[in-house]
Amino acid sequence: MTQPLPPARGTLTPAKPLADLTWLRVGGPAEWVFTPADMDDLTAFLAALDPAIPVFPIGVGSNLIVRDGGLRGVVVRLGRGFNGIEITGDTVTAGAAALDAHVARKAAEAGLDLTFLRTIPGTIGGAVRMNAGCYGSYTADHLIAAEAVTRQGARVTLTPADLGLAYRSSQLPEGWVLTQATFRAAAADPAMLNARMDDQIAKRDASQPVKDRSAGSTFRNPAGFSSTGRADDSHDLKAWKLIDDAGLRGARLGGAQMSEKHPNFLINAGGATAADLESLGELVRKRVAETSGITLEWEIMRVGEPAPETIQENK
């Protein structure tokens, strides 16, 4: 990056290893990581930043593989000042850096039902960006509006329609940084909501490798919806079932493994590189396509450059 960066009141860190910021603990460095001091700092920085320099927002890295060569440009990581939670009537407004689980608990304390967020790893910004959901509820079902800063530094308000929310996806423009979201939630008894969340946690812990280094579900369900939690939930077009039927439960490549406990969880079993993880994922996609005729789509975001040695090997 030859163009100097604009001044900022927040923290600008060069060559920061992104493995430290992702749940899978892999990935090369970002050219720069910017943690803005506040909204004005974020908008002024992006407005003054050379338009040719890429911007990539990151939350807590719960749904992310950063490739071993790292990320060019500026990674924006929101911190304090972007994690507040405000509750008014039947609405909950949360900063993009607020943890999904924390928002669910705070809402429950106020007698509002956002329990679907309780077991979703990550932050509210990521939940909006990916239309996160489980147990038959999605971010799109509750979202009223989201605030964002454009790549040019302008503050905008986005409706769910503006975001084009679909199963595990949105149409948020590249380089835009989500800063907060407002949800509408149904009223319910706090004790009942807490009991429901306790039950969800118990079910998750029984079925998912929560103690392993993973990034949550690896592939989208071809069925087009997440697990509902109901007894009549069909598994025929669930990614885990297709992977299991292809004989890939527990499959390994280098330090990467498809979990024995839940085969749609790609885990760093020890010493994995980003190339190990992505290569195993691509092997799974190929094998599932061969056995079922269905091509799985990645749910985990994969960004950045391969390591230089990987590029040489592939030539």
C-alpha positions in Angstrom: 0.0 0.0 0.0 1.8 3.1 -1.2 -0.9 5.7 -0.4 -0.6 7.1 3.1 -3.6 6.5 5.4 -5.7 9.4 6.8 -5.2 10.4 10.4 -7.4 8.7 12.9 -8.2 9.0 16.6 -8.7 5.3 17.0 -6.1 2.6 16.7 -4.3 1.9 13.4 -2.1 -1.3 13.5 0.0 -2.3 10.6 0.7 -6.0 9.6 -1.6 -7.4 12.3 -1.9 -11.2 12.3 -5.6 -12.0 11.6 -5.2 -15.5 13.0 -5.5 -13.8 16.5 -8.9 -12.4 15.5 -10.6 -15.4 14.1 -12.2 -18.4 15.8 -10.3 -20.9 13.5 -7.0 -19.2 14.5 -5.6 -19.2 11.0 -4.7 -16.5 8.5 -2.0 -14.1 7.5 -1.7 -10.4 8.4 -3.9 -7.5 7.4 -2.0 -4.6 5.9 -3.8 -2.4 8.4 -6.4 -3.0 11.2 -8.4 0.1 12.1 -10.4 0.3 15.3 -12.3 3.6 15.2 -12.7 5.6 18.4 -16.3 6.5 17.6 -18.7 7.0 14.7 -17.2 10.4 13.7 -13.7 8.8 13.5 -15.0 6.0 11.3 -16.9 8.3 8.9 -14.0 10.8 8.6 -11.4 8.0 8.0 -13.4 6.3 5.3 -14.2 9.6 3.6 -10.5 10.5 3.4 -9.3 7.0 2.5 -8.0 6.5 -1.0 -11.0 4.9 -2.9 -8.6 2.3 -4.4 -7.8 0.8 -1.0 -10.1 -2.1 -0.1 -12.0 -2.0 3.2 -13.1 -5.2 5.0 -15.2 -5.1 8.2 -14.6 -7.9 10.7 -16.5 -8.8 13.8 -15.1 -11.5 16.2 -14.1 -13.7 13.2 -16.6 -16.4 14.0 -17.6 -17.1 10.4 -14.3 -16.4 8.6 -11.3 -18.1 7.0 -8.6 -15.6 6.3 -6.2 -17.1 3.8 -2.5 -17.6 4.8 -1.2 -14.7 2.7 -3.4 -12.2 4.6 -5.6 -9.3 3.6 -4.8 -6.3 1.5 -6.2 -3.0 2.5 -7.8 -1.9 5.8 -9.7 -4.3 8.1 -12.2 -2.3 10.2 -12.8 -3.9 13.6 -15.4 -2.1 15.7 -14.9 -2.1 19.4 -16.2 0.0 22.3 -18.6 2.6 21.3 -20.2 0.2 18.8 -21.5 -2.4 21.3 -24.2 -0.6 23.2 -27.8 -2.1 23.6 -30.9 0.1 24.0 -34.4 -1.2 24.6 -37.5 1.0 24.1 -40.9 -0.6 24.1 -40.8 -3.6 21.8 -37.6 -2.6 20.0 -34.0 -3.5 20.7 -31.2 -1.4 19.2 -27.8 -3.0 19.3 -24.4 -1.8 18.1 -22.8 -3.9 15.4 -20.0 -5.0 17.8 -22.5 -6.3 20.4 -22.4 -10.1 20.8 -25.5 -11.9 19.6 -25.8 -13.9 22.8 -25.5 -10.8 24.9 -28.3 -9.1 22.9 -30.5 -12.1 23.4 -29.9 -12.1 27.2 -30.5 -8.4 27.5 -33.7 -8.6 25.5 -34.9 -11.5 27.6 -34.3 -9.5 30.8 -36.6 -6.9 29.4 -39.3 -9.5 28.5 -38.6 -9.4 24.7 -38.0 -12.5 22.6 -34.8 -12.5 20.6 -33.9 -15.9 21.9 -32.9 -17.2 18.4 -29.8 -15.0 18.7 -28.6 -16.8 21.9 -26.7 -19.7 20.2 -25.5 -17.8 17.1 -21.7 -17.1 17.4 -20.6 -13.7 16.5 -21.8 -10.1 16.6 -24.9 -8.2 15.5 -23.1 -6.8 12.4 -22.3 -10.3 11.2 -25.9 -11.5 12.0 -27.3 -8.8 9.8 -24.7 -9.3 7.1 -25.4 -13.0 6.9 -29.1 -13.0 7.9 -28.2 -15.4 10.7 -30.8 -17.6 12.2 -31.7 -20.9 13.8 -34.7 -22.7 15.2 -36.8 -21.4 12.3 -36.1 -17.7 13.1 -33.9 -15.4 11.1 -32.5 -11.8 11.5 -34.8 -10.8 8.7 -37.9 -11.8 10.7 -37.1 -9.2 13.4 -34.9 -6.5 11.7 -36.5 -3.1 11.3 -33.5 -1.1 10.1 -29.7 -1.1 10.1 -27.3 1.7 10.2 -24.1 1.6 8.1 -21.2 3.8 6.9 -20.6 3.6 3.1 -17.1 3.1 1.7 -17.2 6.8 1.0 -17.9 7.7 4.7 -21.5 8.5 4.4 -24.0 7.4 7.1 -27.0 5.6 5.8 -30.1 3.8 7.1 -31.0 0.5 5.4 -34.3 -1.4 5.5 -34.4 -5.2 5.2 -35.5 -4.7 1.6 -32.4 -2.5 1.0 -30.2 -5.3 2.4 -31.8 -8.0 0.2 -31.7 -10.5 3.0 -32.0 -14.1 2.0 -30.9 -17.5 3.4 -27.5 -16.9 4.9 -26.8 -13.8 2.7 -27.4 -10.1 2.1 -26.6 -7.6 -0.6 -24.6 -5.2 1.6 -22.2 -3.4 -0.8 -18.5 -4.2 -0.5 -16.6 -2.0 1.9 -19.7 -0.8 3.8 -19.5 -1.1 7.6 -22.6 -1.9 9.6 -22.7 0.0 12.8 -26.0 -0.8 14.5 -29.3 -2.6 14.0 -32.8 -2.2 15.4 -35.1 -5.2 16.0 -38.7 -5.6 16.9 -39.4 -8.4 19.4 -42.5 -10.0 20.9 -43.2 -9.7 24.6 -42.8 -12.8 26.7 -42.2 -13.8 30.3 -38.4 -13.4 31.1 -38.3 -16.7 33.0 -39.8 -18.5 30.1 -37.3 -16.9 27.7 -34.4 -17.8 29.9 -35.6 -21.4 30.2 -35.9 -21.6 26.4 -32.3 -20.2 26.0 -31.0 -22.7 28.5 -32.6 -25.5 26.5 -31.1 -24.2 23.3 -27.7 -24.1 24.8 -28.1 -27.7 26.1 -29.2 -28.9 22.6 -26.3 -27.0 20.9 -23.7 -28.4 23.3 -25.0 -31.9 22.8 -24.9 -31.8 19.0 -22.1 -29.4 18.1 -18.3 -29.4 18.8 -18.4 -26.3 20.9 -15.0 -27.0 22.5 -13.2 -27.3 19.2 -11.9 -24.4 17.0 -14.5 -24.0 14.4 -16.4 -21.3 12.5 -19.9 -22.6 13.0 -21.6 -24.3 10.1 -19.3 -24.7 7.1 -21.9 -25.0 4.3 -25.4 -23.7 3.7 -28.2 -26.2 3.8 -29.3 -26.9 0.3 -32.8 -27.1 1.8 -32.6 -23.3 2.1 -33.3 -23.1 5.8 -31.6 -23.8 9.1 -32.6 -26.4 11.7 -36.0 -25.6 13.1 -35.6 -27.6 16.3 -39.0 -29.3 15.7 -39.5 -33.0 15.9 -40.7 -33.1 12.2 -37.6 -31.3 10.9 -36.4 -32.9 7.7 -32.7 -33.6 7.4 -32.7 -34.9 3.8 -31.3 -31.7 2.3 -29.2 -30.6 5.3 -25.5 -30.2 4.6 -24.4 -32.4 7.6 -26.5 -35.3 6.3 -25.1 -35.0 2.7 -21.5 -34.9 4.2 -22.2 -37.9 6.4 -23.7 -39.9 3.6 -20.6 -39.2 1.5 -18.5 -40.8 4.3 -16.8 -37.6 5.3 -17.6 -37.4 9.0 -14.2 -37.0 10.7 -12.3 -36.6 7.4 -8.9 -35.0 7.7 -6.5 -33.0 5.6 -3.4 -31.7 7.4 -4.6 -30.0 10.6 -8.1 -29.6 9.3 -11.0 -32.0 10.1 -14.7 -32.3 9.5 -16.0 -32.8 13.1 -16.9 -36.3 14.2 -19.6 -34.8 16.3 -21.2 -32.7 13.6 -19.9 -33.3 10.1 -20.9 -29.8 8.8 -18.4 -28.2 11.3 -14.9 -27.7 9.8 -12.4 -27.6 12.7 -8.8 -26.7 13.3 -7.8 -30.0 14.9 -4.3 -28.6 15.6 -1.8 -26.7 13.5 -4.1 -26.3 10.5 -3.4 -23.6 7.9 -6.1 -21.7 6.1 -5.1 -23.7 3.0 -5.7 -27.0 4.9 -9.2 -25.8 5.9 -10.2 -24.5 2.5 -8.8 -27.5 0.7 -10.7 -29.9 2.9 -13.8 -27.9 2.4 -13.4 -28.1 -1.4 -12.7 -31.8 -1.2 -16.0 -32.2 0.7 -17.9 -30.2 -1.9 -16.4 -32.3 -4.7 -17.2 -35.6 -2.9 -20.8 -34.6 -2.0 -21.4 -33.5 -5.6 -20.3 -36.9 -6.8 -22.4 -38.8 -4.3 -25.6 -36.7 -4.3 -25.5 -34.5 -7.3 -25.7 -31.4 -5.0 -23.1 -28.8 -4.9 -22.7 -27.4 -1.4 -22.2 -23.6 -1.0 -19.8 -22.2 1.5 -21.4 -20.5 4.5 -18.1 -19.5 6.0 -16.6 -16.4 4.3 -13.2 -17.0 2.8 -11.1 -13.9 2.1 -7.6 -12.7 1.4 -4.6 -14.0 -0.5 -3.1 -17.5 -0.5 0.4 -17.8 0.9 3.1 -17.2 -1.7 4.3 -20.8 -1.5 0.8 -22.0 -2.1 0.6 -19.9 -5.3 3.9 -21.4 -6.5 2.7 -25.0 -5.8 -0.5 -24.4 -7.8 1.4 -23.1 -10.9 
